[in-house]
């Protein structure tokens, strides 16, 4: 089988054609290498852009965590204040004389609100 292969004519025309093919493959290799370098540079740019985006997202997440922690702290203070107000209201409503005063103040507030709505028309 090897003897038959050696007796055949080269497909591209002999040793001169082989030298030309090698020259072209060298040029092609350089072109491919240059193209790979450009691709690697473009990929590096994309990686840098993604790194910048992820750094920005990380900073925003940290900022939001701080905001939520501050809100939780503030809401704890509001909860304590509301609990104290509810305790005082329970104490006021336990006495009949003070309860009557609260009802009258509520009725006056409702009357003023309806008067305001009526005058807006």
Long-range contacts (C-beta under 8 A, 24 or more apart in sequence): none
